[in-house]
Amino acid sequence: MGKFNLNADMAEGYGPWQMGNDDGMLDVIGSANIACGFHAGDYNIMGNVMLKALAKGVDIGSHPGFYDLHGFGRRQYHLLDAEVERLIAYQLGASLGMAALTGTTITHIKPHGAISNMACADAGLAAAIMRGIKAVAPSLILLSPAKSELIKEARKAGFVVAEELFADRAYMPDGQLAPRSRPDAMIHDPDASLAHVMRMFAEGEVLCVDGSVIPIEGQSVCVHGDGPTALKTAQHIRQGLEAAGFEMCGLDEICRGS
């Protein structure tokens, strides 16, 4: 029927503290978004997860967020455009440096948490993020939510893009993700997540929180690695999509045919 990519955010522990089951997720996903140390992660965790991803043939991406360890990058900050550009360039530089040290390659970049959510609806912020990326690594694939300003600004800036769908998040009628403050924002049941994803991939539409249905398309499915059912959900979605005739691929193959 078609191709799909499965991605997850990882390397989001800190020092001896572990977040999520990175080892388990690397057996299931095609692309790993590696935290850069600002919202989570550190240089040891970054390097170790990159090496594990390389060993398992998983694409590696940079996952920059706000400088917000205590809030896990999920709190909003209002920065000047120049600050945003430096914030992104700094973290992307760290990812590229660690990739060089570990003999791996960065294929994509995916903004994290609050800065992503804000930029999905704010074209100016999205454009500042693109400038930060373009100054450092303009050939990267931009992985961001479908129907977002991030995708629009990335295309304007000449980036190859992969539009992202979310297995474990509900949608608002405007195509944005439901805020985590809502009780119905997260989808925890693996069967419900699979049905949610299948509707988006097979029918090109999503059922929103108000009962409306809107068109949506994407190439990659995100499962948040920090949830209690993350690994089970990722396994269930991959098995379900493959059983339906979809082929799991890396982002390069989907976006560039390589």
Residue, then its C-alpha position, 0 to 999 in steps of 0.5 A: m500500500g505504501k511506506f511508513n517510518l516510525n520515530a521516537d524521542m530518546a536519550e532523554g535521561y540525565g546522568p544515572w536517571q533513565m527516561g523510557n526504554d531506549d533499548g527496546m524502542l530501538d528494536v522497533i523504530g526506524s528513526a531515533n530523535i536524540a535529545c541534545g542536552f537542553h531539555a534532557g540528555d547529556y553527552n554520555i547518553m547522546g553518544n551511547v544511544m547513537l552507537k546503539a542506533l547505529a548498531k541496529g540500523v536506526d536513523i539518527g536525528s537531532h532533537p533540540g528544545f528549549y533550555d529547560l531541564h526542570g520542565f522537560g522542554r514543555r514550558q513556553y519561553h518567548l525568545l528573540d529570533a536571534e536567540v532562537e537561531r542560536l538555541i537551535a544551532y548550538q544544539l545541532g552542533a552538539s549532535l553533529g559533534m557527537a555523531a562525528l565522534t561515534g562514527t554515525t550520521i545525522t539524517h534529520i532534525k525534529p524540534h522538541g516539545a514547547i518550541s515545536n508546539m509554538a512554532c507549529a502555529d507561529a510562522g515567525l518562530a518557525a522561520a527562525i528555527m529554519r535559519g538556525i538549522k540552515a546555517v549549520a546543516p541545510s541538507l538535513i530532513l526536517l521532521s515536524p507535525a503535519k499541517s504545521e507552520l514548521i513544515k510550511e517554513a521548511r519548504k520555503a527555506g528549501f528543506v526536504v521535509a517529512e510530515e509527522l503524525f502522532a500515534d499517542r496524541a489527540y488532534m484539535p480541529d485546526g490540525q494542531l495537537a491537543p494541549r497536554s493540559r486537556p484530559d483527552a490529549m493523550i492516547h494510552d491504549p495501544d489498540a486505540s493508537l493503532a486505530h488512530v494511525m490506521r485512519m490517518f494512513a489508510e484514509g488520510e483523515v483524523l478524528c478530532v477531539d470535538g468529533s470533527v474529521i479533517p484531512i491529514e497526511g504524513q510519512s512518519v509516525c511518532v510514539h513518545g518514548d516516555g509513556p508507560t505503554a510506549l514500547k507496547t504501542a510502538q510494537h503494536i503500530r508497526q505490526g498493524l501497519e505492516a499487516a495492512g501492507f505498509e512497508m517500514c522504511g527510513l526517512d531517507e528512503i521515504c523522502r529522497g528515495s535513497 
